[in-house]
Amino acid sequence: MNERKKLAKIAASFLILIIGILSFSGCVGTQENTIEVSGANALQPMMEVWAEEYEKIHPDIKINVNGGGAGLGMTQALAGVVDIGMVSREIRDSEIDQGAFWVSVAKDTVVATMNVNNPVKNQIYSLGVTRAQLEDIFTKKYEDRTIKTWGQLVGEPTLSTNRIWVYTRNDACGAAEMWAQFLGTGYVQGNLTNAADDASRIEDGSLRLAISQDTKGIGYNNLNTCYNLVTKRPYDGILPVPIDLNENGILDENESFYNTSTELIDAINNNTYPSPPTRNLHLVTKDSFSGITKDFVEWILTEGQQYISPSGYVILSDDVLSQQKEYLETGQRPEIT
């Protein structure tokens, strides 16, 4: 009897030891079935849709999606803190040197926005605004701008003497970088936020809210933050700022594609709306995708593509999509020279 008690105690001790080891390891099995994602706010809504749909067909997989901006997504992916970083700008040489590997999964664009009750909105939708005018407004300090008021913007200074108040994103985000490239200034940290020096908003949604509450404000938003996903029309309180692409001083019929997101997406697909600020959206990891993360990204590039258009994003061309699948499979991208 004593011998049996002794064996029972040994077995119990062994069981407690095993449980302790599993607890200490943080339930490794659960961790192995979890995919951590962070990064660009521009891609976060799309990634949340993909995660939800993927979990429906793979209930054993858990996908955690967080924002924080393109810079954070890249930093955490390279550090191994997350499995996938969402990046909404070009990948930099310094990041490639650290082992950044990426595939493009969709695209969107950046759109200048103004208040729906802007004092000269009718004139703006008749004339359009040129890239050079936007550069003057967004990249120069107020005292150095040629265009200081909304009346000056449309060539009628007495029509409105309201100062143009500039709202910008945190210029570490992908939208700021692509907007700066469109404006022709290139990208230098601080060349939007600090130059404008009127107001800075970190999040896309916060900037939209600010513009909707300021009849004198101008800013820029991602495509699906500018347009309501259900109605396809601009969110209440804001309007896109139409661009006079050929700079002939009038908004021609083939430049008037801002009433709905469908019209703007068509303009993006036929290359009428420029790139930048249209940009590819990327998923980044350290060295190459593997395991359940690779399986998830492969699904995104195949079955997951059906959710892009309904979510307010733009599908990559067949050729580009085929390239991304090859990159994912081989774990290699051609060297950039």
PyMOL commands that set and color helices and strands:
alter all, ss='L'
color gray80, all
select helices_A, chain A and resi 2-24+28-32+44-57+70-79+93-97+121-127+131-139+142-144+150-153+174-183+193-196+204-212+223-226+253-255+261-269+291-300+303-307+309-311+318-330
alter helices_A, ss='H'
color red, helices_A
select strands_A, chain A and resi 34-39+62-68+84-87+100-108+110-115+165-169+199-201+217-222+238-240+279-286
alter strands_A, ss='S'
color yellow, strands_A
deselect
rebuild
show_as cartoon
